[in-house]
Amino acid sequence: MKRVSLTQYLVEQQREHGRIPGQLRLLIEVVARACKHIAIAVNKGALGDVLGSAGSQNVQGEIQKKLDVISNEVLIEANEWGGHLAAMASEEMDSIHLVPNRYPQGEYLLLFDPLDGSSNIDVNVSIGTIFSVLRKIGHTRGVSEADFLQPGRQQAAAGYCVYGPQSMLVLTLGDGVAAFTLDRETGSWVLTQAGLQLPDETAEFSINMSNLRHWAPPVRRYIDECLEGRAGPRGKDFNMRWVGSMVADVHRILSRGGVFLYPWDARQPDQPGKLRLMYEANPMAFIVEQAGGLATNGRERILDIVPARLHERVSVVLGSRHEVLRVNALHAEGG
Ligand code: P6P
């Protein structure tokens, strides 16, 4: 395959489809460069004094790892000066981060989980960065949290970087999904997959089984059917995978099919789920749908949910179309 860099890919997308305004192209390139720096820091591990706790908590009340804080700072610093952004929001920050007045303000809003799967950092299991791009509606200079509260279907772009055996950047601009692999010798992102398509069928589910007794009946029934295998109503045996890093689980599903579930459970009955809508579920839902899959909260399309709060959570069921439809049907029946 002729080596196509991220820059060439974006220029050709702009030329062919005219769908990448200059500010958006700069945004993607800046985020990709930040992810490269995060990949290098992650890859150092104990050699780089980046492991362990930062001794602080984030807005979710979770202990921050050093790499959580480092990754957040890398993304903030990389995106402040370019004139492409009006503001940023992060899982690691209570409120939105405005572009400082000394820099020009752009028309985009960037949201990110700078390092998803932090519990896996210290045990050398794949982790990742997830990002979502919205357009700032209205052309006054002021930006508030309310500007971010748009349904995921309004995203201009979304992507993630998975720091695993390879570092891979997966991206959608609303016209299919492309994947880039980091060439550490040249330091460039090289196009390795274009037009990623998710199989409609799968025999592999991804859920944290230790929560089984806490699930609502529809989820319990779906998993029971999978576990009954070929002797049960599904007529086939299922496999299970759970990495504990959404980026790693979603990347596997994009690569070979599967269904990922993080549903509501009785451990926190007042929360709709564990995962965050704006910077985890929405970007992943955009990517999965662009690859031919589905993403719902068990009942409605994740991308149609109108957010009420920046850090709100959501139930997530995403992946191979036929499995997500099965989970939805069980919810509609009341399980
Ligand atoms: P559990 C990581 O902390 C995360 O937000 C997702 O990346 C992952 O899918 C999920 O939580 C894992 O949660 O409860 O299995 O540890």
Boltz pocket constraint, residues with backbone or C-beta under 6 A from the ligand:
constraints:
  - pocket:
      binder: B
      contacts: [[A, 116], [A, 117], [A, 118], [A, 119], [A, 208], [A, 244], [A, 245], [A, 246], [A, 247], [A, 262], [A, 274], [A, 275]]
      max_distance: 6.0
